Amino acid sequence: MSKKKDKTPVDPNRGGKRPGPRGWPNPGGGYSTYVQAADEWRGTTVQVCGMWPFAAGTGSPMVGVPIGRNIISGATMCCDPISWFMRAKLISNPSMFVLGKPGLGKSTITRRMALGLAGYGVMPLVLGDLKPDYKDLVTALGGQVIELGRGRGHLNVLDPGESRSAALRLTGSARQAIQADAHGRRQTMVSALISIMRSAPPSDREETILDEALKVLDERHEGTPVLRDLLQVVQEAPDRVRDVALDRGSLDRYRQITEGLEASLIGLVGGGRLGEIFSEQTDNPMKMDRPVVFDVSNIDDSETNLQAAVLLACWSYGFGAVAVAQALADAGLEPRRHYFVILDELWRVLRAGRGLVDRVDALTRLNRQRGVGMAMISHTMSDLLALEHSEDRMKAKGFVERSGMVICGGLPRAEMENLTAVVPLSDEEQNMLIGWQDPPAWDPATGEEAAPPGRGNFLIKVGGRPGIPVHVGLTSVEREINDTNKLWKTGDDGRPLKVELKEDGTEEVIEEYTFDDPTMLPPPDPSTRVAAKIGVDE
């Protein structure tokens, strides 16, 4: 059997020898010490169809909001929970959980998705912005900014919002469902505020008393009630409330049973730790036909209980408004709208008191049925697992397990054990996340720190599939609305400046702020408070 003839060309001047992969090694032979990589071009299937078979797919999903480039292949990466759920069918739940150390871009990738989804007609709803990270984005989209804080706005937790007007437009079971949902949300929110006040949930008997007192209040009160009206119903002791309190016909026994509940309600309306934010009528009702952000950045970080209460109230109010919008759409009275709800700083609410995990869990379970995409953001799994009670820890862990996708930024090595218990990660993926959380290098030429190595880098995980590493790069327009260092831009005289980024990346001063501008006022001192007039002088 003869050998197969080798058709490789041979240089006759080399005595039948063939060159190596880099050429002839002797002088003048054209030997190359470096083999240059082949040139690559990127184009659509329409543009490169004639290049077959020399074209290759990107290897990354191309459905959804373009968020950056694949770190390994350089291919464009498109990703968002709503598009991957509705169009690509890659996930079974339109939600995502974002984890990462501070300063590495968790809010940036969420803003990119919110901006892209707005272009698809999905309304971003930021239910509590603490920094603020999303205010400028929503303003640029023509949305509504609702400010909350001490002396800066009120949110009435007994306000049914659009539920009352929607119930008048609906009939039959649809009307009963929207009324029952509004009642349940108000009762849940009052119980949650009491839980934060006490750092413990109200008892079963107190929950029953609150439920009946709210029903009596709705029958008696004309207009929209406030917490002071609910307190008055409990103090007046109507027969229906006394019956569910099981006072056995003794008013003195009723006073003893409701003493703790009455004290908690007085704290909510009297300017206690939670101030007067929830005790007055809502100043700026939420609109459902545009992007909305609740700006709570004026609440000091030292007031953790107040921050948690406001965030939970914003979430309840926002989800209630979404439920009304979808009920009206089901009845054909309003166009169908989809929403992208952003729940940032999730850990603040979960740590505020026992039982709050159940409140958040109830809010977040029905997003798929109600046409809502959701983004939940926290720092690490340790934040969720640091809760005092084991049942709360397991439920908080379920937030990550139920998410359609998990997006991880830089994380410390100690976090890997907790994370891999929920999200399967290979050794290579773990090392990648650990490397992204390294501190930035010092640049001796400029005397400044370089950008952290992991800033803008994320690993997108869906179930047990291999993660997709992606880098999020900002456009000049996004850099302008993502500037979190505005308070450090000042002129020679110390006056704050408003700057914009030009196309070449340089900053241009647009105008000077004045110290009379309300937005430049410092946040109120958390050690001071204003007592409400509840009939008792303090």
SESE-822668 format. One record per residue (C-alpha): residue number from 1; y, x, z. Coordinates in Angstrom, 2 decimals. Example, Ala and Ser with C-alpha at 12.3 -4.5 7.8 and 13.67 -1.06 7.14 Angstrom:
BEGIN
NODE   nr    north     east       up
NODE    1    -4.50    12.30     7.80
NODE    2    -1.06    13.67     7.14
***
This chain:
BEGIN
NODE   nr    north     east       up
NODE    1     0.00     0.00     0.00
NODE    2     3.23     1.67    -1.15
NODE    3     6.32     1.94     0.96
NODE    4     9.23    -0.35     0.18
NODE    5    11.73     1.52    -1.95
NODE    6    14.94     2.37    -0.10
NODE    7    17.92     1.33    -2.23
NODE    8    20.47     3.08    -0.01
NODE    9    22.62     5.31    -2.24
NODE   10    22.12     9.06    -1.71
NODE   11    24.65    11.75    -2.46
NODE   12    22.93    14.12    -4.95
NODE   13    25.09    17.00    -3.74
NODE   14    23.61    16.72    -0.22
NODE   15    20.02    17.41    -1.10
NODE   16    18.85    13.84    -0.63
NODE   17    20.42    13.44     2.80
NODE   18    22.21    10.27     3.83
NODE   19    25.50    10.08     5.77
NODE   20    25.51     8.81     9.34
NODE   21    27.31     5.64    10.41
NODE   22    30.57     7.58    10.82
NODE   23    30.35     9.59     7.57
NODE   24    29.56    13.25     6.82
NODE   25    30.16    15.42     9.92
NODE   26    31.15    18.66     8.17
NODE   27    34.72    19.57     7.22
NODE   28    36.02    17.54     4.34
NODE   29    33.18    15.07     4.66
NODE   30    35.37    12.19     5.90
NODE   31    33.81    11.98     9.34
NODE   32    35.50     9.30    11.52
NODE   33    35.55     9.59    15.30
NODE   34    36.62     5.94    15.63
NODE   35    35.17     3.00    13.72
NODE   36    37.92     0.41    13.42
NODE   37    36.98    -3.19    14.14
NODE   38    37.02    -5.58    11.22
NODE   39    40.19    -7.61    10.79
NODE   40    40.03   -11.20    11.98
NODE   41    42.14   -14.19    10.95
NODE   42    42.38   -17.62    12.50
NODE   43    42.73   -20.85    10.57
NODE   44    41.63   -24.46    10.31
NODE   45    38.46   -25.54     8.53
NODE   46    40.59   -26.72     5.60
NODE   47    42.24   -23.31     5.25
NODE   48    39.12   -21.14     5.50
NODE   49    36.53   -23.37     3.86
NODE   50    36.37   -21.04     0.83
NODE   51    35.55   -18.06     3.04
NODE   52    32.01   -19.28     3.82
NODE   53    29.75   -17.67     5.07
NODE   54    32.28   -15.33     6.63
NODE   55    33.82   -18.00     8.91
NODE   56    32.66   -18.69    12.48
NODE   57    33.42   -21.48    14.96
NODE   58    35.60   -20.87    17.99
NODE   59    32.89   -21.50    20.56
NODE   60    35.37   -23.38    22.79
NODE   61    36.05   -27.13    22.81
NODE   62    38.93   -28.15    20.58
NODE   63    39.46   -31.65    21.98
NODE   64    42.38   -32.34    24.29
NODE   65    45.53   -30.53    25.35
NODE   66    45.81   -26.89    24.12
NODE   67    46.03   -24.95    27.37
NODE   68    45.55   -21.34    26.26
NODE   69    43.14   -18.83    24.75
NODE   70    39.59   -17.98    25.69
NODE   71    39.79   -14.64    27.50
NODE   72    36.54   -13.39    25.94
NODE   73    36.82   -14.56    22.33
NODE   74    40.55   -15.16    21.99
NODE   75    39.84   -18.63    20.57
NODE   76    42.16   -21.52    21.30
NODE   77    41.00   -23.62    24.25
NODE   78    41.76   -27.33    24.57
NODE   79    41.03   -29.12    27.79
NODE   80    42.05   -32.09    29.93
NODE   81    39.95   -34.55    31.94
NODE   82    40.98   -37.68    30.02
NODE   83    40.27   -36.31    26.52
NODE   84    36.98   -34.74    27.60
NODE   85    35.94   -38.09    29.11
NODE   86    37.14   -40.49    26.41
NODE   87    36.91   -38.52    23.17
NODE   88    34.64   -35.53    23.64
NODE   89    32.20   -37.22    26.08
NODE   90    31.79   -33.87    27.85
NODE   91    32.26   -35.25    31.38
NODE   92    31.26   -38.53    33.02
NODE   93    34.32   -38.84    35.28
NODE   94    37.96   -38.34    34.14
NODE   95    38.92   -36.12    37.05
NODE   96    39.31   -32.45    37.87
NODE   97    39.60   -30.37    41.01
NODE   98    41.75   -27.22    40.89
NODE   99    41.12   -24.36    43.34
NODE  100    42.93   -21.03    43.61
NODE  101    45.04   -18.82    45.84
NODE  102    48.80   -19.52    45.97
NODE  103    50.99   -18.09    43.23
NODE  104    48.31   -17.82    40.52
NODE  105    49.29   -20.90    38.52
NODE  106    47.39   -23.96    39.80
NODE  107    50.45   -26.16    39.28
NODE  108    51.17   -24.48    35.94
NODE  109    47.88   -25.47    34.30
NODE  110    48.25   -28.99    35.72
NODE  111    51.78   -29.24    34.31
NODE  112    50.51   -28.11    30.91
NODE  113    47.91   -30.89    30.90
NODE  114    50.47   -33.46    32.08
NODE  115    52.88   -32.42    29.32
NODE  116    50.20   -32.57    26.63
NODE  117    48.82   -35.90    27.84
NODE  118    52.34   -37.34    27.78
NODE  119    52.31   -36.55    24.06
NODE  120    49.10   -38.57    23.75
NODE  121    50.79   -41.52    25.49
NODE  122    49.27   -40.98    28.97
NODE  123    51.79   -41.40    31.81
NODE  124    51.88   -38.56    34.37
NODE  125    52.19   -39.81    37.96
NODE  126    52.91   -37.08    40.54
NODE  127    52.31   -38.82    43.85
NODE  128    53.98   -36.32    46.15
NODE  129    55.72   -33.11    45.00
NODE  130    56.21   -30.74    47.94
NODE  131    57.79   -27.66    46.31
NODE  132    58.94   -29.28    43.89
NODE  133    56.73   -28.18    40.97
NODE  134    56.88   -31.24    38.74
NODE  135    60.38   -32.67    39.15
NODE  136    61.92   -30.82    36.20
NODE  137    58.97   -31.70    33.95
NODE  138    59.18   -35.43    34.70
NODE  139    62.96   -35.32    34.26
NODE  140    62.57   -33.61    30.88
NODE  141    60.10   -36.35    29.86
NODE  142    62.68   -39.03    30.73
NODE  143    60.74   -40.14    33.78
NODE  144    61.67   -41.48    37.20
NODE  145    62.31   -39.24    40.22
NODE  146    61.87   -40.92    43.63
NODE  147    63.18   -38.87    46.56
NODE  148    61.71   -39.33    50.02
NODE  149    62.55   -37.57    53.27
NODE  150    64.62   -37.81    56.39
NODE  151    67.88   -39.42    55.30
NODE  152    66.91   -39.19    51.61
NODE  153    64.96   -42.36    50.92
NODE  154    62.55   -44.92    52.35
NODE  155    59.13   -46.22    51.34
NODE  156    58.15   -49.54    52.90
NODE  157    54.38   -49.48    53.43
NODE  158    54.36   -53.30    53.70
NODE  159    56.02   -53.69    50.29
NODE  160    53.44   -55.21    47.91
NODE  161    55.42   -53.77    44.99
NODE  162    54.74   -55.51    41.72
NODE  163    51.76   -57.38    43.22
NODE  164    53.85   -60.38    44.19
NODE  165    55.45   -60.90    40.78
NODE  166    52.14   -60.10    39.05
NODE  167    50.32   -62.74    41.12
NODE  168    52.79   -65.37    39.88
NODE  169    51.92   -64.45    36.28
NODE  170    48.16   -64.50    36.86
NODE  171    45.85   -67.40    37.59
NODE  172    42.47   -68.06    39.20
NODE  173    40.32   -65.18    40.33
NODE  174    42.68   -62.58    38.85
NODE  175    45.48   -63.78    41.14
NODE  176    43.22   -63.79    44.18
NODE  177    41.97   -60.28    43.38
NODE  178    45.46   -58.81    43.07
NODE  179    46.59   -60.48    46.31
NODE  180    43.51   -59.25    48.18
NODE  181    44.00   -55.72    46.86
NODE  182    47.64   -55.69    47.99
NODE  183    46.69   -56.98    51.44
NODE  184    43.94   -54.38    51.83
NODE  185    46.19   -51.51    50.79
NODE  186    48.90   -52.51    53.26
NODE  187    46.42   -52.78    56.12
NODE  188    44.83   -49.44    55.16
NODE  189    48.22   -47.74    55.03
NODE  190    49.34   -49.03    58.45
NODE  191    46.01   -47.90    59.93
NODE  192    46.42   -44.49    58.29
NODE  193    49.91   -44.03    59.76
NODE  194    48.58   -44.93    63.19
NODE  195    45.77   -42.39    62.69
NODE  196    48.32   -39.68    61.96
NODE  197    50.43   -40.69    64.97
NODE  198    47.43   -40.54    67.32
NODE  199    45.33   -37.92    65.49
NODE  200    42.57   -40.51    65.79
NODE  201    41.85   -43.77    63.95
NODE  202    42.60   -47.18    65.51
NODE  203    39.71   -49.05    67.09
NODE  204    37.78   -51.83    65.36
NODE  205    39.55   -54.42    67.50
NODE  206    42.97   -53.01    66.59
NODE  207    42.03   -53.07    62.89
NODE  208    41.11   -56.75    63.21
NODE  209    44.38   -57.53    65.03
NODE  210    46.38   -55.77    62.31
NODE  211    44.55   -57.70    59.59
NODE  212    45.28   -61.08    61.16
NODE  213    48.86   -60.14    62.08
NODE  214    49.55   -59.26    58.44
NODE  215    48.23   -62.63    57.31
NODE  216    50.43   -64.44    59.84
NODE  217    53.40   -62.32    58.79
NODE  218    52.95   -63.21    55.10
NODE  219    52.89   -66.93    55.95
NODE  220    55.97   -66.79    58.18
NODE  221    58.22   -64.24    56.51
NODE  222    60.35   -64.90    53.45
NODE  223    60.94   -61.90    51.26
NODE  224    59.47   -58.46    51.84
NODE  225    58.60   -57.66    55.48
NODE  226    58.91   -54.25    57.14
NODE  227    57.01   -52.65    60.01
NODE  228    59.51   -54.02    62.52
NODE  229    58.49   -57.55    61.48
NODE  230    54.81   -56.69    61.96
NODE  231    55.58   -55.33    65.43
NODE  232    57.37   -58.57    66.26
NODE  233    54.31   -60.65    65.28
NODE  234    52.08   -58.55    67.56
NODE  235    54.57   -58.91    70.43
NODE  236    54.95   -62.69    69.97
NODE  237    51.16   -63.13    70.37
NODE  238    50.49   -66.10    68.04
NODE  239    47.28   -68.03    68.72
NODE  240    45.47   -66.71    65.64
NODE  241    46.11   -63.11    66.64
NODE  242    45.11   -63.81    70.25
NODE  243    41.84   -65.37    69.04
NODE  244    40.76   -62.26    67.12
NODE  245    41.91   -60.07    70.04
NODE  246    39.42   -61.93    72.33
NODE  247    41.91   -62.27    75.17
NODE  248    39.79   -65.09    76.71
NODE  249    42.90   -67.25    77.13
NODE  250    44.75   -64.69    79.24
NODE  251    48.11   -63.47    77.97
NODE  252    48.00   -60.57    80.40
NODE  253    44.65   -59.51    78.94
NODE  254    46.18   -59.73    75.44
NODE  255    49.04   -57.44    76.50
NODE  256    46.55   -54.89    77.79
NODE  257    44.46   -55.05    74.61
NODE  258    47.47   -54.59    72.29
NODE  259    49.43   -52.12    74.43
NODE  260    48.24   -49.06    72.53
NODE  261    48.74   -50.71    69.14
NODE  262    52.21   -51.89    70.13
NODE  263    53.15   -48.39    71.29
NODE  264    52.03   -46.88    67.96
NODE  265    54.02   -49.43    65.95
NODE  266    57.11   -48.77    68.08
NODE  267    56.70   -45.07    67.27
NODE  268    56.61   -45.88    63.56
NODE  269    59.77   -48.00    63.58
NODE  270    61.65   -46.10    66.27
NODE  271    62.12   -42.73    64.59
NODE  272    59.28   -40.86    66.29
NODE  273    57.43   -37.96    64.70
NODE  274    57.29   -39.84    61.41
NODE  275    60.98   -40.77    61.42
NODE  276    62.33   -43.89    59.74
NODE  277    60.94   -43.25    56.27
NODE  278    58.46   -46.13    56.51
NODE  279    60.51   -48.58    58.59
NODE  280    63.07   -49.73    55.99
NODE  281    62.93   -51.40    52.59
NODE  282    61.93   -49.26    49.60
NODE  283    65.08   -47.73    48.06
NODE  284    63.74   -46.90    44.59
NODE  285    60.85   -49.09    43.40
NODE  286    58.36   -47.39    41.09
NODE  287    58.44   -48.18    37.36
NODE  288    55.16   -48.30    35.46
NODE  289    56.36   -47.69    31.91
NODE  290    57.39   -44.05    32.32
NODE  291    56.35   -40.82    34.09
NODE  292    57.05   -40.84    37.84
NODE  293    57.32   -38.12    40.48
NODE  294    57.77   -38.61    44.23
NODE  295    59.96   -35.69    45.32
NODE  296    59.17   -34.98    48.99
NODE  297    60.30   -31.33    48.92
NODE  298    63.00   -31.94    51.52
NODE  299    60.40   -32.42    54.27
NODE  300    60.06   -29.15    56.16
NODE  301    56.65   -27.43    56.12
NODE  302    56.65   -27.39    59.92
NODE  303    56.44   -31.19    59.95
NODE  304    52.81   -31.33    58.86
NODE  305    52.19   -34.85    60.18
NODE  306    55.21   -36.23    58.35
NODE  307    54.19   -34.48    55.13
NODE  308    50.67   -35.91    55.36
NODE  309    51.95   -39.42    56.10
NODE  310    54.39   -39.38    53.18
NODE  311    51.79   -38.01    50.77
NODE  312    49.27   -40.67    51.79
NODE  313    51.90   -43.40    51.49
NODE  314    52.84   -42.18    47.99
NODE  315    49.20   -42.13    46.93
NODE  316    48.58   -45.65    48.23
NODE  317    51.78   -46.97    46.63
NODE  318    51.01   -45.31    43.31
NODE  319    47.40   -46.47    43.09
NODE  320    48.50   -49.97    44.03
NODE  321    51.01   -50.01    41.16
NODE  322    48.32   -48.76    38.75
NODE  323    45.97   -51.57    39.87
NODE  324    48.68   -54.16    39.14
NODE  325    49.40   -52.67    35.70
NODE  326    45.72   -52.77    34.74
NODE  327    45.30   -56.35    36.02
NODE  328    48.21   -57.47    33.85
NODE  329    46.76   -55.61    30.87
NODE  330    43.35   -57.25    31.42
NODE  331    45.08   -60.65    31.26
NODE  332    46.90   -59.69    28.04
NODE  333    50.32   -59.88    29.71
NODE  334    51.16   -56.15    29.41
NODE  335    50.11   -53.35    27.05
NODE  336    47.25   -51.16    28.21
NODE  337    48.53   -47.92    29.75
NODE  338    46.59   -44.91    30.97
NODE  339    47.81   -42.65    33.77
NODE  340    47.25   -39.05    34.81
NODE  341    47.56   -39.02    38.60
NODE  342    48.25   -35.67    40.30
NODE  343    47.36   -35.28    43.99
NODE  344    48.70   -31.88    45.05
NODE  345    48.22   -30.19    48.44
NODE  346    45.21   -32.36    49.25
NODE  347    44.34   -30.34    52.36
NODE  348    47.55   -31.36    54.16
NODE  349    46.49   -35.00    54.34
NODE  350    42.87   -34.31    55.24
NODE  351    43.83   -32.18    58.26
NODE  352    46.36   -34.65    59.68
NODE  353    43.83   -36.72    61.62
NODE  354    40.29   -37.97    61.86
NODE  355    39.40   -40.76    59.45
NODE  356    41.94   -39.81    56.78
NODE  357    39.15   -38.44    54.57
NODE  358    37.86   -42.02    54.32
NODE  359    41.31   -43.25    53.30
NODE  360    41.58   -40.65    50.52
NODE  361    37.98   -41.26    49.49
NODE  362    38.67   -44.98    49.05
NODE  363    41.74   -44.23    46.94
NODE  364    39.99   -41.82    44.59
NODE  365    36.64   -43.49    43.87
NODE  366    37.75   -46.10    41.32
NODE  367    39.70   -43.91    38.89
NODE  368    37.17   -44.32    36.05
NODE  369    37.10   -48.12    36.29
NODE  370    40.90   -48.35    36.35
NODE  371    41.71   -46.14    33.37
NODE  372    43.15   -43.33    35.48
NODE  373    42.63   -39.60    35.07
NODE  374    43.08   -37.57    38.22
NODE  375    43.86   -34.00    39.23
NODE  376    43.26   -32.96    42.85
NODE  377    44.64   -29.57    43.90
NODE  378    43.90   -27.42    46.92
NODE  379    43.70   -23.71    47.73
NODE  380    40.08   -23.05    48.69
NODE  381    36.89   -24.81    49.69
NODE  382    37.54   -23.54    53.20
NODE  383    40.53   -25.91    53.38
NODE  384    38.18   -28.83    52.84
NODE  385    35.47   -27.51    55.15
NODE  386    37.81   -26.69    58.05
NODE  387    37.88   -30.29    59.26
NODE  388    36.82   -30.88    62.84
NODE  389    34.05   -33.42    62.27
NODE  390    30.97   -32.76    60.15
NODE  391    31.03   -36.17    58.44
NODE  392    34.60   -35.56    57.29
NODE  393    33.60   -32.14    55.95
NODE  394    30.77   -33.61    53.90
NODE  395    33.01   -36.31    52.43
NODE  396    35.73   -33.79    51.56
NODE  397    33.11   -31.62    49.89
NODE  398    32.18   -34.66    47.82
NODE  399    35.65   -34.67    46.23
NODE  400    34.68   -31.47    44.39
NODE  401    31.11   -32.59    43.66
NODE  402    32.27   -35.85    42.02
NODE  403    34.96   -34.22    39.87
NODE  404    34.25   -34.18    36.16
NODE  405    35.43   -30.58    35.90
NODE  406    36.31   -27.86    38.39
NODE  407    39.00   -25.32    37.47
NODE  408    39.02   -22.14    39.54
NODE  409    41.72   -19.48    39.72
NODE  410    41.56   -16.27    41.72
NODE  411    39.55   -16.69    44.95
NODE  412    38.51   -14.26    47.72
NODE  413    34.94   -13.00    48.00
NODE  414    34.43   -14.86    51.29
NODE  415    34.99   -18.12    49.41
NODE  416    32.04   -17.65    47.05
NODE  417    29.36   -18.90    49.46
NODE  418    31.16   -22.21    50.02
NODE  419    32.04   -22.63    46.35
NODE  420    28.60   -21.87    44.91
NODE  421    27.09   -24.49    47.24
NODE  422    28.96   -27.09    45.15
NODE  423    29.61   -25.39    41.79
NODE  424    26.90   -23.08    40.37
NODE  425    28.44   -19.70    39.48
NODE  426    26.74   -16.63    38.03
NODE  427    27.35   -13.19    39.53
NODE  428    29.59   -12.33    36.58
NODE  429    31.67   -15.47    37.07
NODE  430    32.03   -14.78    40.79
NODE  431    33.18   -11.20    40.14
NODE  432    35.69   -12.52    37.62
NODE  433    37.24   -14.93    40.13
NODE  434    37.33   -12.23    42.83
NODE  435    39.06    -9.81    40.46
NODE  436    41.74   -12.36    39.61
NODE  437    42.90   -12.58    43.23
NODE  438    43.68    -8.83    43.47
NODE  439    47.28    -7.99    44.45
NODE  440    49.73    -6.92    41.71
NODE  441    50.30    -3.26    40.88
NODE  442    53.56    -1.43    41.57
NODE  443    55.47    -0.36    38.45
NODE  444    57.20     2.97    39.23
NODE  445    59.33     2.74    36.09
NODE  446    61.07    -0.50    37.06
NODE  447    60.57    -0.27    40.83
NODE  448    59.14    -3.80    40.82
NODE  449    55.75    -5.39    41.14
NODE  450    53.96    -6.30    37.95
NODE  451    52.52    -9.78    37.52
NODE  452    49.30   -10.38    39.50
NODE  453    46.24    -9.66    37.33
NODE  454    44.92   -13.17    37.76
NODE  455    48.10   -15.14    37.18
NODE  456    47.44   -17.78    34.55
NODE  457    43.68   -17.05    34.38
NODE  458    41.23   -19.85    35.11
NODE  459    37.51   -20.54    34.85
NODE  460    36.64   -24.05    33.68
NODE  461    33.31   -25.29    35.00
NODE  462    31.53   -28.49    33.98
NODE  463    28.29   -29.11    35.82
NODE  464    25.79   -26.29    35.39
NODE  465    27.20   -25.10    32.06
NODE  466    28.55   -21.54    31.77
NODE  467    32.23   -21.37    32.71
NODE  468    34.92   -20.91    30.09
NODE  469    37.54   -18.29    31.09
NODE  470    40.97   -19.11    29.73
NODE  471    44.48   -17.67    30.03
NODE  472    47.41   -20.10    30.15
NODE  473    50.51   -18.72    28.45
NODE  474    53.86   -20.49    28.74
NODE  475    56.26   -21.32    25.94
NODE  476    59.99   -20.67    26.36
NODE  477    60.59   -24.38    27.03
NODE  478    57.91   -24.44    29.72
NODE  479    59.27   -21.31    31.38
NODE  480    62.59   -23.09    31.75
NODE  481    61.16   -26.14    33.52
NODE  482    58.63   -24.06    35.48
NODE  483    61.21   -21.77    37.09
NODE  484    60.52   -21.86    40.84
NODE  485    63.14   -19.20    41.68
NODE  486    66.25   -21.26    40.98
NODE  487    67.63   -20.82    44.48
NODE  488    67.74   -17.03    43.93
NODE  489    70.01   -17.24    40.83
NODE  490    73.54   -16.57    42.10
NODE  491    76.74   -15.08    40.78
NODE  492    78.78   -12.20    42.21
NODE  493    80.60   -14.59    44.54
NODE  494    77.33   -16.02    45.88
NODE  495    77.67   -19.35    44.09
NODE  496    74.39   -20.75    42.73
NODE  497    74.02   -20.61    38.95
NODE  498    72.17   -22.85    36.52
NODE  499    70.42   -20.71    33.91
NODE  500    68.30   -21.43    30.85
NODE  501    65.89   -19.18    28.98
NODE  502    66.82   -18.35    25.39
NODE  503    64.22   -17.88    22.65
NODE  504    64.26   -14.11    23.10
NODE  505    63.30   -14.51    26.78
NODE  506    66.72   -13.60    28.22
NODE  507    68.62   -15.84    30.64
NODE  508    71.87   -17.57    29.78
NODE  509    74.20   -19.01    32.44
NODE  510    74.94   -22.64    31.61
NODE  511    77.09   -23.70    34.58
NODE  512    77.79   -23.10    38.25
NODE  513    76.59   -25.46    40.91
NODE  514    79.10   -26.53    43.51
NODE  515    78.32   -26.66    47.19
NODE  516    79.32   -30.34    47.09
NODE  517    76.26   -31.08    44.92
NODE  518    73.77   -33.08    47.06
NODE  519    70.86   -31.17    45.52
NODE  520    72.18   -27.95    47.08
NODE  521    72.21   -29.33    50.61
NODE  522    69.72   -27.68    52.97
NODE  523    66.84   -29.79    54.31
NODE  524    67.59   -31.50    57.63
NODE  525    66.70   -29.74    60.83
NODE  526    63.25   -31.06    61.87
NODE  527    64.23   -30.68    65.53
NODE  528    66.77   -33.47    65.17
NODE  529    66.10   -37.11    64.49
NODE  530    67.94   -40.43    64.43
NODE  531    66.59   -43.19    66.64
NODE  532    66.35   -46.66    65.13
NODE  533    67.84   -49.62    66.91
NODE  534    64.86   -51.68    68.05
NODE  535    66.53   -53.45    70.90
NODE  536    66.13   -50.57    73.37
NODE  537    68.76   -47.87    73.83
NODE  538    67.36   -44.37    74.03
***
